[in-house]
Amino acid sequence: MGLTFVDITIRKVKGTPDTRTVRCLVDSGATLTVVPGATLDEIGVERDDSVTFELADGSTVTRRTGWMYVEFNGHAGYSPVAFGEAGDSELLGMLTLENLKLWLDPIHRELHPMKQTLKRQRAQGI
């Protein structure tokens, strides 16, 4: 296994022309996507909440969060995002992958479309 990096396109909301491309590490252990705060500010993403993260050494940091529109390889949707600060890595987290209906193949280091399933109850016979 190795590291998987992808380039995502982000914008404030669907249809706005102002976009940025961000190279992210796909992190199947991260819940939120992390993008530099300055990049999010440039395209007008609003800070509306905050989240406290636990670091590998046990310490914690708090980051502001918001919502962005993200696109990757024909898949697109809204996703929560953390405003990264100096020293934070750009990460593509699981909530974004789920919103884009993608899964990480860690062996081949690729993202693939998720198979969508639906369970239906059998109709009761008359």
C-alpha positions as CSV (number, residue, x, y, z in Angstrom):
1,M,0.0,0.0,0.0
2,G,1.0,3.6,-0.5
3,L,-0.2,7.1,-0.5
4,T,-2.9,8.3,-2.8
5,F,-3.0,11.9,-4.0
6,V,-5.7,13.4,-6.2
7,D,-6.5,16.9,-7.6
8,I,-9.9,18.2,-6.7
9,T,-11.7,21.3,-8.0
10,I,-13.4,23.3,-5.4
11,R,-15.8,26.3,-5.6
12,K,-18.1,28.1,-3.1
13,V,-21.3,26.8,-4.7
14,K,-22.3,24.9,-7.8
15,G,-22.2,27.0,-10.9
16,T,-19.9,29.8,-9.6
17,P,-17.0,30.4,-12.0
18,D,-14.3,31.0,-9.4
19,T,-12.6,27.7,-8.8
20,R,-9.3,26.4,-7.3
21,T,-7.6,23.1,-7.8
22,V,-6.2,21.5,-4.7
23,R,-3.9,18.4,-4.5
24,C,-5.0,16.3,-1.5
25,L,-3.9,13.1,0.2
26,V,-6.8,10.7,0.2
27,D,-7.0,9.8,3.9
28,S,-9.5,7.0,4.7
29,G,-8.9,7.7,8.4
30,A,-9.9,11.4,8.2
31,T,-13.6,12.4,8.5
32,L,-13.3,15.9,7.1
33,T,-11.5,17.3,4.0
34,V,-8.9,19.9,4.9
35,V,-8.1,22.7,2.5
36,P,-5.9,25.8,3.2
37,G,-8.1,28.4,4.8
38,A,-6.6,31.1,2.5
39,T,-7.8,29.1,-0.6
40,L,-11.3,28.7,0.8
41,D,-11.3,32.5,1.7
42,E,-10.3,33.4,-1.9
43,I,-13.4,31.6,-3.3
44,G,-15.7,32.9,-0.6
45,V,-16.4,29.8,1.4
46,E,-17.9,30.9,4.7
47,R,-16.8,29.8,8.1
48,D,-19.9,28.6,10.0
49,D,-18.7,26.1,12.7
50,S,-15.6,24.7,14.3
51,V,-14.3,21.2,15.0
52,T,-11.6,20.0,17.5
53,F,-9.2,17.5,16.0
54,E,-7.0,15.1,18.0
55,L,-3.4,14.9,16.6
56,A,-1.2,11.8,16.6
57,D,0.6,13.0,19.7
58,G,-2.6,13.3,21.7
59,S,-2.8,17.1,21.6
60,T,-5.8,18.9,20.0
61,V,-6.3,21.7,17.6
62,T,-9.5,23.5,16.6
63,R,-10.3,24.5,13.1
64,R,-13.1,26.5,11.5
65,T,-15.4,24.6,9.1
66,G,-17.7,25.4,6.3
67,W,-19.3,23.9,3.1
68,M,-17.8,23.8,-0.4
69,Y,-18.8,22.3,-3.7
70,V,-16.2,19.8,-4.8
71,E,-15.6,18.0,-8.2
72,F,-13.4,15.1,-9.1
73,N,-13.3,13.1,-12.3
74,G,-17.0,13.7,-13.2
75,H,-18.3,13.3,-9.6
76,A,-19.5,16.4,-7.8
77,G,-21.3,17.5,-4.7
78,Y,-21.3,19.6,-1.5
79,S,-19.0,18.6,1.3
80,P,-18.0,19.9,4.7
81,V,-14.5,21.3,4.8
82,A,-12.0,22.3,7.5
83,F,-10.1,25.6,7.0
84,G,-6.5,24.4,7.2
85,E,-3.8,26.5,8.9
86,A,0.0,26.7,8.5
87,G,1.4,23.2,8.9
88,D,-1.9,21.4,8.1
89,S,-1.8,18.9,5.3
90,E,-4.4,19.0,2.5
91,L,-6.6,15.9,3.0
92,L,-9.6,14.4,1.2
93,G,-11.7,12.9,3.9
94,M,-14.3,10.2,4.0
95,L,-17.4,12.6,4.1
96,T,-16.3,14.1,0.8
97,L,-15.7,10.6,-0.7
98,E,-19.1,9.5,0.4
99,N,-20.8,12.6,-0.9
100,L,-19.1,12.1,-4.3
101,K,-20.0,8.3,-4.1
102,L,-16.4,7.2,-4.3
103,W,-14.3,4.6,-2.5
104,L,-10.6,4.2,-2.2
105,D,-8.9,1.1,-3.5
106,P,-5.7,1.1,-1.3
107,I,-4.0,-1.6,-3.3
108,H,-4.1,0.2,-6.7
109,R,-4.2,3.7,-5.1
110,E,-7.3,4.8,-7.1
111,L,-10.7,6.2,-6.4
112,H,-13.6,4.3,-7.9
113,P,-17.4,4.9,-8.1
114,M,-19.4,3.2,-5.2
115,K,-21.9,0.6,-6.1
116,Q,-25.3,2.0,-5.0
117,T,-27.6,-0.6,-3.4
118,L,-31.2,-0.4,-2.3
119,K,-33.1,-2.9,-0.3
120,R,-36.8,-3.2,-0.9
121,Q,-39.3,-5.3,0.9
122,R,-41.2,-7.8,-1.0
123,A,-44.8,-6.9,-1.8
124,Q,-47.2,-9.1,0.2
125,G,-49.2,-11.3,-2.0
126,I,-52.9,-10.9,-2.3
